[in-house]
Amino acid sequence: MSKLEIDWSQALPIHMASLAELRAVVLRDDLTRLGRFDEYKVRQRFRDAFEPNDTWLIEVEGKIAGCVALKPDTNDYTLEHFYIDPVYQGQGIGSQTLEQLLSQSHLQDKVVHLNVLQGSPARRLYERFGFTLDREDEVDIFMSRTI
């Protein structure tokens, strides 16, 4: 499989609704399996936490293929809102994005935290990039990695 050309651009407030919709699409199966899917809450949680300055659009051939946010938190960072449109999943976009994101010089010697839903295949991606289990509950798995 050849590597896709991906570009990043800063998210803007006008992207909030479409990214909230992307979140709903991407998380529907996992949240439904966990008995937690709610048409309103799945989008509202994104809207409540959306910070355009910390969020990037992931683009392939000029089309939005996903998004990712990396938020500073005291001395650490939190990776969140990492969603790849199902049309683009399985093409290495997640791996390329994490590789680029985690190689940023300002992250050196910092801890990056994230959480992933129980049973989500995304956990394997994070483990391949060195994230390890911190704790878990019936819904979420909390992981971190020192860069």
C-alpha positions as CSV (number, residue, x, y, z in Angstrom):
1,M,0.0,0.0,0.0
2,S,1.4,3.4,-1.0
3,K,1.5,6.1,1.6
4,L,-1.2,8.7,1.1
5,E,-0.3,12.4,1.0
6,I,-1.9,14.0,4.1
7,D,-2.0,17.6,5.0
8,W,-2.9,19.4,8.2
9,S,-4.6,22.7,8.5
10,Q,-5.8,24.6,11.6
11,A,-9.4,24.0,12.5
12,L,-11.7,27.0,12.6
13,P,-14.9,27.7,14.5
14,I,-16.8,27.1,11.3
15,H,-15.6,23.4,11.4
16,M,-17.3,22.7,14.7
17,A,-20.6,21.3,13.4
18,S,-19.0,19.0,10.7
19,L,-16.4,17.7,13.2
20,A,-19.1,17.0,15.8
21,E,-20.9,15.0,13.1
22,L,-17.7,13.1,12.2
23,R,-17.3,12.2,15.9
24,A,-20.9,10.8,15.9
25,V,-20.2,8.7,12.8
26,V,-16.9,7.4,14.1
27,L,-18.0,6.6,17.6
28,R,-21.5,5.3,16.9
29,D,-20.6,1.5,16.8
30,D,-18.4,1.6,19.9
31,L,-20.7,3.7,21.9
32,T,-23.7,1.6,20.8
33,R,-21.9,-1.6,21.8
34,L,-21.2,0.0,25.2
35,G,-24.8,1.1,25.6
36,R,-23.7,4.7,25.7
37,F,-24.7,6.2,22.3
38,D,-26.9,9.2,22.5
39,E,-27.6,11.3,19.3
40,Y,-27.4,14.6,21.1
41,K,-24.6,13.9,23.7
42,V,-22.2,12.5,21.2
43,R,-22.1,15.7,19.3
44,Q,-22.5,18.0,22.4
45,R,-19.4,16.6,24.1
46,F,-17.4,17.6,21.1
47,R,-18.9,21.1,20.9
48,D,-18.3,21.6,24.6
49,A,-14.6,20.7,24.3
50,F,-13.7,22.0,20.9
51,E,-10.7,24.4,20.9
52,P,-9.9,25.4,17.3
53,N,-6.4,26.6,18.3
54,D,-5.6,23.1,19.5
55,T,-7.3,21.2,16.7
56,W,-6.1,20.3,13.2
57,L,-8.0,19.0,10.2
58,I,-6.5,16.0,8.5
59,E,-6.8,16.4,4.8
60,V,-6.4,14.0,1.8
61,E,-6.5,15.4,-1.7
62,G,-8.2,18.6,-0.3
63,K,-10.9,16.7,1.5
64,I,-11.3,16.5,5.3
65,A,-10.4,13.0,6.3
66,G,-10.4,13.5,10.0
67,C,-9.2,15.7,12.9
68,V,-7.0,15.5,15.9
69,A,-6.5,17.8,18.9
70,L,-3.5,18.1,21.1
71,K,-4.2,20.3,24.2
72,P,-1.6,21.6,26.6
73,D,-2.4,20.7,30.2
74,T,0.1,22.1,32.8
75,N,3.3,20.3,31.8
76,D,1.7,17.5,29.8
77,Y,-0.5,17.3,26.8
78,T,-3.8,15.5,26.1
79,L,-4.5,13.9,22.7
80,E,-8.2,13.9,21.9
81,H,-10.7,14.2,19.1
82,F,-8.7,11.9,16.9
83,Y,-11.3,10.8,14.4
84,I,-10.7,9.4,10.9
85,D,-13.7,9.3,8.5
86,P,-14.6,5.7,7.9
87,V,-14.1,6.2,4.2
88,Y,-10.4,6.8,4.9
89,Q,-9.8,4.3,7.7
90,G,-7.4,1.5,7.1
91,Q,-5.2,3.5,4.8
92,G,-2.4,4.5,7.3
93,I,-3.7,8.0,7.9
94,G,-3.9,7.4,11.7
95,S,-0.3,6.1,11.8
96,Q,1.0,9.0,9.7
97,T,-0.8,11.5,11.8
98,L,0.5,10.1,15.1
99,E,4.0,9.9,13.6
100,Q,3.9,13.6,12.6
101,L,2.2,14.8,15.7
102,L,4.4,13.0,18.2
103,S,7.6,14.0,16.5
104,Q,7.1,17.7,17.2
105,S,10.1,19.1,19.1
106,H,8.0,20.9,21.8
107,L,6.7,17.5,23.0
108,Q,10.1,16.1,23.9
109,D,10.2,15.0,27.5
110,K,6.5,15.6,27.8
111,V,3.8,13.1,28.7
112,V,0.9,12.8,26.3
113,H,-2.3,11.4,27.7
114,L,-5.4,10.0,25.9
115,N,-8.4,7.9,26.4
116,V,-10.0,5.4,24.1
117,L,-13.2,3.5,24.4
118,Q,-13.2,-0.1,25.6
119,G,-13.0,-2.5,22.7
120,S,-12.0,0.2,20.2
121,P,-9.5,-1.0,17.5
122,A,-7.8,2.4,18.0
123,R,-6.2,1.0,21.1
124,R,-3.9,-1.1,19.0
125,L,-2.7,2.0,17.1
126,Y,-1.9,3.8,20.3
127,E,0.0,0.7,21.7
128,R,2.0,0.5,18.5
129,F,3.1,4.1,19.2
130,G,4.2,3.2,22.7
131,F,1.2,4.3,24.7
132,T,0.6,2.2,27.8
133,L,-2.3,1.6,30.1
134,D,-2.7,3.9,33.1
135,R,-6.1,2.8,34.2
136,E,-9.5,1.8,32.9
137,D,-13.1,1.7,33.7
138,E,-16.2,0.0,32.1
139,V,-16.2,2.6,29.3
140,D,-12.7,4.1,28.9
141,I,-9.1,3.1,28.7
142,F,-6.7,5.8,29.8
143,M,-3.2,5.6,28.3
144,S,-0.1,7.8,28.3
145,R,3.4,8.0,26.7
146,T,6.5,10.1,27.5
147,I,7.8,11.5,24.2
